């Protein structure tokens, strides 16, 4: 990685990781395995979506439609 450009709201959490990768010359193959020490916004949304999917699956399996709206 030789550079990074971010555009949009909420990009601040991306800048530090990119800067570290560029200055430290960390290859992308290594970055793939890096886990943030705190949940990032994208991870929080992933967890919410996983929870919603699990709840909907459980409601369908149980024959109920509780919480089903879309």
mmCIF file of the C-alpha atoms, coordinates in Angstrom:
data_MODEL
# 
_entry.id   MODEL 
# 
loop_
_atom_site.group_PDB 
_atom_site.id 
_atom_site.type_symbol 
_atom_site.label_atom_id 
_atom_site.label_alt_id 
_atom_site.label_comp_id 
_atom_site.label_asym_id 
_atom_site.label_entity_id 
_atom_site.label_seq_id 
_atom_site.pdbx_PDB_ins_code 
_atom_site.Cartn_x 
_atom_site.Cartn_y 
_atom_site.Cartn_z 
_atom_site.occupancy 
_atom_site.B_iso_or_equiv 
_atom_site.pdbx_formal_charge 
_atom_site.auth_seq_id 
_atom_site.auth_comp_id 
_atom_site.auth_asym_id 
_atom_site.auth_atom_id 
_atom_site.pdbx_PDB_model_num 
ATOM 1  C CA . UNK A 1 1  ? 0.000   0.000   0.000  1.00 0.00 ? 1  UNK A CA 1 
ATOM 2  C CA . UNK A 1 2  ? 1.505   3.333   -0.998 1.00 0.00 ? 2  UNK A CA 1 
ATOM 3  C CA . UNK A 1 3  ? -1.391  5.671   -0.239 1.00 0.00 ? 3  UNK A CA 1 
ATOM 4  C CA . UNK A 1 4  ? -5.003  5.944   0.818  1.00 0.00 ? 4  UNK A CA 1 
ATOM 5  C CA . UNK A 1 5  ? -7.885  8.306   0.123  1.00 0.00 ? 5  UNK A CA 1 
ATOM 6  C CA . UNK A 1 6  ? -11.115 8.391   2.104  1.00 0.00 ? 6  UNK A CA 1 
ATOM 7  C CA . UNK A 1 7  ? -14.205 10.451  1.326  1.00 0.00 ? 7  UNK A CA 1 
ATOM 8  C CA . UNK A 1 8  ? -17.370 10.739  3.381  1.00 0.00 ? 8  UNK A CA 1 
ATOM 9  C CA . UNK A 1 9  ? -18.681 11.009  6.897  1.00 0.00 ? 9  UNK A CA 1 
ATOM 10 C CA . UNK A 1 10 ? -17.190 8.898   9.674  1.00 0.00 ? 10 UNK A CA 1 
ATOM 11 C CA . UNK A 1 11 ? -13.835 8.182   8.064  1.00 0.00 ? 11 UNK A CA 1 
ATOM 12 C CA . UNK A 1 12 ? -11.701 9.214   11.026 1.00 0.00 ? 12 UNK A CA 1 
ATOM 13 C CA . UNK A 1 13 ? -11.359 5.638   12.293 1.00 0.00 ? 13 UNK A CA 1 
ATOM 14 C CA . UNK A 1 14 ? -9.965  4.541   8.924  1.00 0.00 ? 14 UNK A CA 1 
ATOM 15 C CA . UNK A 1 15 ? -7.176  7.123   8.758  1.00 0.00 ? 15 UNK A CA 1 
ATOM 16 C CA . UNK A 1 16 ? -5.071  5.810   11.664 1.00 0.00 ? 16 UNK A CA 1 
ATOM 17 C CA . UNK A 1 17 ? -5.000  2.240   10.343 1.00 0.00 ? 17 UNK A CA 1 
ATOM 18 C CA . UNK A 1 18 ? -4.105  3.382   6.850  1.00 0.00 ? 18 UNK A CA 1 
ATOM 19 C CA . UNK A 1 19 ? -1.366  5.667   8.154  1.00 0.00 ? 19 UNK A CA 1 
ATOM 20 C CA . UNK A 1 20 ? 0.105   2.850   10.252 1.00 0.00 ? 20 UNK A CA 1 
ATOM 21 C CA . UNK A 1 21 ? 0.044   0.471   7.303  1.00 0.00 ? 21 UNK A CA 1 
ATOM 22 C CA . UNK A 1 22 ? 1.694   2.956   4.960  1.00 0.00 ? 22 UNK A CA 1 
ATOM 23 C CA . UNK A 1 23 ? 4.385   4.230   7.344  1.00 0.00 ? 23 UNK A CA 1 
ATOM 24 C CA . UNK A 1 24 ? 5.117   0.714   8.636  1.00 0.00 ? 24 UNK A CA 1 
ATOM 25 C CA . UNK A 1 25 ? 5.108   -0.712  5.091  1.00 0.00 ? 25 UNK A CA 1 
ATOM 26 C CA . UNK A 1 26 ? 2.768   -3.477  6.220  1.00 0.00 ? 26 UNK A CA 1 
ATOM 27 C CA . UNK A 1 27 ? 1.721   -5.671  3.264  1.00 0.00 ? 27 UNK A CA 1 
ATOM 28 C CA . UNK A 1 28 ? -1.968  -6.209  2.555  1.00 0.00 ? 28 UNK A CA 1 
ATOM 29 C CA . UNK A 1 29 ? -1.536  -9.938  3.148  1.00 0.00 ? 29 UNK A CA 1 
ATOM 30 C CA . UNK A 1 30 ? -0.623  -9.101  6.763  1.00 0.00 ? 30 UNK A CA 1 
ATOM 31 C CA . UNK A 1 31 ? -3.287  -6.414  7.203  1.00 0.00 ? 31 UNK A CA 1 
ATOM 32 C CA . UNK A 1 32 ? -5.931  -9.002  6.334  1.00 0.00 ? 32 UNK A CA 1 
ATOM 33 C CA . UNK A 1 33 ? -5.296  -10.616 9.744  1.00 0.00 ? 33 UNK A CA 1 
ATOM 34 C CA . UNK A 1 34 ? -5.239  -7.430  11.822 1.00 0.00 ? 34 UNK A CA 1 
ATOM 35 C CA . UNK A 1 35 ? -8.125  -7.163  14.273 1.00 0.00 ? 35 UNK A CA 1 
ATOM 36 C CA . UNK A 1 36 ? -9.011  -3.723  15.681 1.00 0.00 ? 36 UNK A CA 1 
ATOM 37 C CA . UNK A 1 37 ? -8.701  -3.424  19.461 1.00 0.00 ? 37 UNK A CA 1 
ATOM 38 C CA . UNK A 1 38 ? -12.133 -1.831  19.662 1.00 0.00 ? 38 UNK A CA 1 
ATOM 39 C CA . UNK A 1 39 ? -15.288 -2.289  17.589 1.00 0.00 ? 39 UNK A CA 1 
ATOM 40 C CA . UNK A 1 40 ? -15.358 -0.072  14.543 1.00 0.00 ? 40 UNK A CA 1 
ATOM 41 C CA . UNK A 1 41 ? -18.576 1.328   13.122 1.00 0.00 ? 41 UNK A CA 1 
ATOM 42 C CA . UNK A 1 42 ? -18.598 -1.299  10.379 1.00 0.00 ? 42 UNK A CA 1 
ATOM 43 C CA . UNK A 1 43 ? -18.212 -4.123  12.903 1.00 0.00 ? 43 UNK A CA 1 
ATOM 44 C CA . UNK A 1 44 ? -21.079 -2.800  14.987 1.00 0.00 ? 44 UNK A CA 1 
ATOM 45 C CA . UNK A 1 45 ? -23.384 -2.799  11.961 1.00 0.00 ? 45 UNK A CA 1 
ATOM 46 C CA . UNK A 1 46 ? -22.277 -6.323  11.073 1.00 0.00 ? 46 UNK A CA 1 
ATOM 47 C CA . UNK A 1 47 ? -23.150 -7.537  14.574 1.00 0.00 ? 47 UNK A CA 1 
ATOM 48 C CA . UNK A 1 48 ? -26.551 -5.851  14.424 1.00 0.00 ? 48 UNK A CA 1 
ATOM 49 C CA . UNK A 1 49 ? -27.301 -7.449  11.055 1.00 0.00 ? 49 UNK A CA 1 
ATOM 50 C CA . UNK A 1 50 ? -26.195 -10.876 12.300 1.00 0.00 ? 50 UNK A CA 1 
ATOM 51 C CA . UNK A 1 51 ? -28.471 -10.520 15.334 1.00 0.00 ? 51 UNK A CA 1 
ATOM 52 C CA . UNK A 1 52 ? -31.424 -9.462  13.187 1.00 0.00 ? 52 UNK A CA 1 
ATOM 53 C CA . UNK A 1 53 ? -30.868 -12.408 10.829 1.00 0.00 ? 53 UNK A CA 1 
ATOM 54 C CA . UNK A 1 54 ? -30.709 -14.839 13.760 1.00 0.00 ? 54 UNK A CA 1 
ATOM 55 C CA . UNK A 1 55 ? -33.907 -13.453 15.286 1.00 0.00 ? 55 UNK A CA 1 
ATOM 56 C CA . UNK A 1 56 ? -35.774 -13.670 11.995 1.00 0.00 ? 56 UNK A CA 1 
ATOM 57 C CA . UNK A 1 57 ? -34.549 -17.215 11.423 1.00 0.00 ? 57 UNK A CA 1 
ATOM 58 C CA . UNK A 1 58 ? -35.676 -18.223 14.924 1.00 0.00 ? 58 UNK A CA 1 
ATOM 59 C CA . UNK A 1 59 ? -39.095 -16.615 14.399 1.00 0.00 ? 59 UNK A CA 1 
ATOM 60 C CA . UNK A 1 60 ? -39.581 -18.483 11.115 1.00 0.00 ? 60 UNK A CA 1 
ATOM 61 C CA . UNK A 1 61 ? -38.430 -21.783 12.622 1.00 0.00 ? 61 UNK A CA 1 
ATOM 62 C CA . UNK A 1 62 ? -40.824 -21.315 15.530 1.00 0.00 ? 62 UNK A CA 1 
ATOM 63 C CA . UNK A 1 63 ? -43.718 -20.515 13.207 1.00 0.00 ? 63 UNK A CA 1 
ATOM 64 C CA . UNK A 1 64 ? -44.117 -17.028 14.637 1.00 0.00 ? 64 UNK A CA 1 
ATOM 65 C CA . UNK A 1 65 ? -43.739 -13.715 12.952 1.00 0.00 ? 65 UNK A CA 1 
ATOM 66 C CA . UNK A 1 66 ? -42.627 -11.686 15.955 1.00 0.00 ? 66 UNK A CA 1 
ATOM 67 C CA . UNK A 1 67 ? -40.338 -8.885  14.953 1.00 0.00 ? 67 UNK A CA 1 
ATOM 68 C CA . UNK A 1 68 ? -40.882 -9.499  11.240 1.00 0.00 ? 68 UNK A CA 1 
ATOM 69 C CA . UNK A 1 69 ? -41.236 -6.252  9.316  1.00 0.00 ? 69 UNK A CA 1 
ATOM 70 C CA . UNK A 1 70 ? -39.232 -6.474  6.163  1.00 0.00 ? 70 UNK A CA 1 
# 
